[in-house]
Amino acid sequence: MPLLLVAYDPDNIEQDHSKLLDRIEIYSHVRLTRHSYAIITDKTPETVCGELNKYLEKNDNVYVITLKRPYDGCKPSLTNDWLYKELTY
């Protein structure tokens, strides 16, 4: 099943983004960085972006990108193990 990178950039980190995070976390996922996740879904990047756009504040940004091997990451090992298991060529 395809993996997508979901990267969001909140304009104001003080705002409540829990609805956005809840929506991202309905998918099987791993958190890559503070504001990025890898998710497993059959949905297109356009579909996922449209779903998430409903939860963005006025000046927030979100990008949804298809992930494929090769890739590389440094730490944490649980994240790297998850990606190795789930990510295809």
Secondary structure, 3 states (H helix, E strand, C coil): CCEEEEEEECCCCCCCCHHHHHHHCCCEEEEEECCEEEEECCCCHHHHHHHHHCCCCCCCEEEEEEECCCCCCCCCHHHHHHHHHHCCC
